[in-house]
Amino acid sequence: MNVIFISPHFPYYYYNFCDRLKKRGVTVLGIGDTPYENISQQTKDSLNEYYYAKSLEDYDSVYKAVAYYISKFGRISWIESENEYWLMTEAHLRTDFNVTTGPKLDRMGEQRYKSKMKAVYQKANIPVAPYCVLESLDQGLSFARDHGYPLVVKPDNGMGASDTHKLKNDDDFINFYQNKQKDVPYICEVCIPGHVETFEGITDSKGKILVCTSHVMVNQVMDNVNEQKDTIFYSQPVEGKDIYTVGNATVQAFQAKGRFFHFEFMRLDEDHRELGKKGDLLGLEVNMRAPGAYIPEMMNLCYDIDVYTIWADMILYDKCYYEIKRKHWVAYAGRRNNKSYAYRDQELYDLYGKNISFQAEVPAALAEAMGNHIYVFRADSYEEMKKIADSILLPAGDRAKILARKEAEAREKEAQELEAKAREARERAQEAKKLADSFD
C-alpha cells in the first residue's frame, strides 16, 4: 500500500502518523515545504521518501509531486495530512487522482464553510445558534435587531479563532464592517453563553467509532486569542453521556467514514430564550482531521493507548485492536510569555512530577490559541487534576501567599519535631526518676 502524507513535519509530532504506517509495511511518501535537511530525524525515519515542494500553497507543485510518486511507486491508496490547512488540497488531489479513501471536492463545502456545517447539523436535528451569512451592513444590523447582542462574526471559511470578533452594540458592528477583509465572506451568529465541549475520535470505513473522547474548554478559543487568556482544557468521560449521543449523530450526519474527526459543541451555561436550557448542547463546527493542541497525546494518556496505531490499523485493517477503557483524568495548561506565574518550573516538578507527562514550547503560529509554554498532566480524580491546573496557572501576585504558606508549613513541622523531642525527653526523665526511686 502507498500512502501520501502532506506536511509530515508540522506539527512536529505528526511524524507519528507516518511512523505507525511504515512499521506496518506501508510505503509512506511525504510532501513538505521544508527542505529535507531541515526536517527532524524522526520525520525522516518515518518516511520511505520525501518530496520537497517550495510551497504547498502552489497546487501545481503538489500535483507534480503526487504524479512523480505514482510514476515511481504506482497507485496511491490514501492521501492525508490531518491538518486543517491542507484539507482542501487533500480533496483536490483525491479528485484529480481518483483516490476514493477520503472526501473529494464535492464534499468540502459542508466541511469547510461554517454556514453549510450548520445546515447539516440542523438536518440531523442538532440545534445551532441563529445565524446569517453577512452580505451587507444593513442586513447585519437587521439581524442584530432581531436577535440582540452580543453577536459573533468570523470568516465563513476560517480556521480556529482567527479573525473572530465579539460585537456588543451597533457601533462595534459598524466598526467591524468598515474594517473587515473585503473579499472574505463572514458568518454572523448569536453569541452562545456557554463553553466548548469537543468530541473527537477515529471511525472505520462504515462510520463506526473505534475510539473517542471529549474535552472541556474552560475558556473559549476566541477569548484565548483576543484577550490573551491562559489556555486550559481537560478530558471528560463520554460513556453514557449526551456528548456521545450528539457526537455520534454528527459522525453519521457528516458521513465521517475512515476518518480522524474533531467536533466542537457549545454547552449552555445559562438558559437562553432562543438557544435552550442550561446544559443543552448546540453544534458549533466540524473538523475532519485529528485534533490539535496535543489532544492525540492526551487521548493516549487518558486510555493508555496509542491513537496513531489505531489510525494506522484503521487504514490497513479497518479495526481497532485496543480495549478502550478510560483510566485517567488528563489536562492541558498553557502559560503566556507576557505573564508571570507563582510557581517556577522546578517547583511544579517538585510538587507534581509524577503527574506531569510533558511540557513543550508551542510554535509561534499556534501560540495565540494554545499558549506559549504548555504542561500536559494526568491525575486519578477530577479534584486532583484541578488542583494541579490551578497551581500551574496561579498568577505571580499570589507567590507571597505561597511563600507564607510554605513558611507556616515549615514552622509547623519544626514545632511538631520539637514537640516530639520534648515528649521523648519527658519520657526519658520519667524513666530515670523511676529508676532512682527504685533504690530507695
C-alpha positions, 0 to 999 in steps of 0.5 A: 500500500502507498500512502501520501502524507502532506506536511509530515513535519508540522506539527512536529509530532505528526511524524507519528502518523507516518511512523505507525504506517511504515512499521506496518509495511506501508510505503509512506511518501511525504510532501513538505515545504521544508527542505529535507535537511531541515526536517527532524530525524524522526520525520525522516525515519518515518518516511520511505521518501520525501518530496520537497515542494517550495510551497504547498500553497502552489497546487501545481507543485503538489500535483507534480509531486503526487504524479512523480510518486505514482510514476515511481511507486504506482497507485496511491491508496490514501492521501492525508495530512490531518491538518486543517490547512491542507484539507482542501488540497487533500480533496483536490488531489483525491479528485484529480487522482481518483483516490476514493479513501477520503472526501473529494471536492464535492464534499468540502463545502459542508466541511469547510464553510461554517454556514453549510456545517450548520445546515447539516447539523440542523438536518440531523436535528442538532440545534445551532445558534441563529445565524446569517451569512453577512452580505451587507451592513444593513442586513447585519444590523437587521439581524442584530435587531432581531436577535440582540447582542452580543453577536459573533462574526468570523470568516465563513471559511476560517480556521480556529479563532482567527479573525473572530470578533465579539460585537456588543452594540451597533457601533462595534458592528459598524466598526467591524464592517468598515474594517473587515477583509473585503473579499472574505465572506463572514458568518454572523451568529448569536453569541452562545453563553456557554463553553466548548465541549469537543468530541473527537475520535477515529471511525472505520470505513462504515462510520463506526467509532473505534475510539473517542473522547471529549474535552472541556474548554474552560475558556473559549478559543476566541477569548484565548486569542483576543484577550490573551487568556491562559489556555486550559482544557481537560478530558471528560468521560463520554460513556453514557453521556449526551456528548456521545449521543450528539457526537455520534449523530454528527459522525453519521450526519457528516458521513465521517467514514475512515476518518480522524474527526474533531467536533466542537459543541457549545454547552449552555451555561445559562438558559437562553430564550432562543438557544435552550436550557442550561446544559443543552448542547448546540453544534458549533463546527466540524473538523475532519482531521485529528485534533490539535493542541496535543489532544492525540497525546492526551487521548493516549494518556487518558486510555493508555493507548496509542491513537496513531496505531489505531489510525494506522490499523484503521487504514490497513485493517479497518479495526481497532485492536485496543480495549478502550477503557478510560483510566485517567483524568488528563489536562492541558495548561498553557502559560503566556510569555507576557505573564508571570506565574507563582510557581517556577518550573522546578517547583511544579516538578517538585510538587507534581512530577509524577503527574506531569507527562510533558511540557513543550514550547508551542510554535509561534503560529499556534501560540495565540490559541494554545499558549506559549509554554504548555504542561500536559498532566494526568491525575486519578480524580477530577479534584486532583487534576484541578488542583494541579491546573490551578497551581500551574496557572496561579498568577505571580501576585499570589507567590507571597501567599505561597511563600507564607504558606510554605513558611507556616508549613515549615514552622509547623513541622519544626514545632511538631519535631520539637514537640516530639523531642520534648515528649521523648525527653519527658519520657526519658526523665520519667524513666530515670526518676523511676529508676532512682526511686527504685533504690530507695 
